[in-house]
Amino acid sequence: MLVIDDDAPTRTLIEALLGDEGITVDCVAKASDALPAIDEHPPDVVLLDIMMPEISGFDLMKEIRRRTDVPIIFLSARGGEADRVRGIHLGADDYVVKPFSNDELIETVRSFAGRRIKRD
């Protein structure tokens, strides 16, 4: 899976949390690093922040969608209904609000990674 988030502590937490579940996690901090990472190693799932410095996660998602139909889960502090609806409308598969429950994030990722990630 690929995590695209400019916040280092969030990336570290997600990498540790999902890594403990046996999920291989690659992380990038910038939108400009995301597309090459997706092209080189197509992920099973993308966790995508919305508020990033180069371009918004909404705009990056549009470009990812042009390249692949990988499940995309927004992971954002922007938890208002309008943002969640916009994300789903633009093609996200789900939307998790920060701060998130560890169990919620794990199960959301598992649900989209499907058969590729084993459940206990």
SVG drawing of the C-alpha trace seen along z (x, -y; Angstrom):
<svg xmlns="http://www.w3.org/2000/svg" viewBox="-22 -24 32 40">
<polyline fill="none" stroke="black" stroke-width="0.4" points="0.0,0.0 1.1,-3.6 0.6,-6.4 0.8,-10.0 0.9,-12.4 3.1,-15.4 3.0,-14.8 6.0,-12.7 4.5,-11.5 1.3,-10.4 3.4,-8.4 5.5,-6.8 2.4,-5.8 0.6,-4.3 3.7,-2.5 4.2,-1.0 0.5,-0.2 -0.1,1.5 3.4,3.1 2.5,4.8 -0.5,6.3 1.8,7.7 0.9,5.0 3.8,3.7 3.7,-0.1 5.5,-2.6 5.3,-6.3 5.8,-9.5 5.6,-13.1 5.0,-15.0 2.5,-14.7 5.4,-14.9 6.8,-11.7 3.5,-9.9 2.9,-9.3 6.4,-7.8 5.9,-5.6 2.6,-4.4 4.1,-3.7 7.1,-1.8 5.3,0.3 1.5,0.3 0.0,0.4 -3.0,2.4 -4.4,-0.6 -3.6,-4.3 -4.1,-6.4 -4.2,-10.0 -4.1,-13.2 -6.0,-16.1 -4.1,-19.1 -0.6,-18.9 1.8,-21.7 2.2,-21.1 -1.3,-20.2 -4.4,-19.1 -5.2,-15.5 -8.4,-16.1 -6.3,-17.1 -3.7,-14.4 -6.5,-11.8 -7.8,-12.9 -4.3,-12.2 -4.1,-8.8 -7.5,-7.9 -6.2,-8.7 -3.5,-6.1 -5.2,-3.3 -8.3,-2.2 -6.5,-1.4 -8.7,-1.9 -8.1,-5.3 -8.9,-6.2 -8.7,-9.8 -7.2,-10.3 -7.7,-13.9 -8.3,-16.2 -11.0,-17.8 -13.9,-15.8 -16.8,-18.0 -19.6,-16.5 -18.9,-18.6 -15.3,-17.4 -16.3,-13.8 -19.0,-14.0 -16.6,-15.8 -14.0,-13.1 -16.4,-10.3 -17.9,-12.2 -14.5,-12.7 -13.9,-8.9 -12.4,-8.0 -13.5,-4.7 -13.6,-5.8 -12.8,-8.6 -11.2,-8.3 -11.1,-11.4 -8.0,-12.2 -7.5,-11.6 -8.5,-8.0 -9.0,-4.9 -6.2,-2.4 -8.8,0.4 -10.9,-1.6 -7.9,-2.4 -6.7,1.3 -10.1,2.6 -10.7,0.0 -7.4,0.8 -8.1,4.5 -11.6,4.1 -10.1,2.5 -7.0,4.6 -9.3,7.6 -7.7,11.0 -4.2,9.7 -4.0,9.0 -4.9,11.9 -7.1,11.5 -6.3,13.1"/>
</svg>
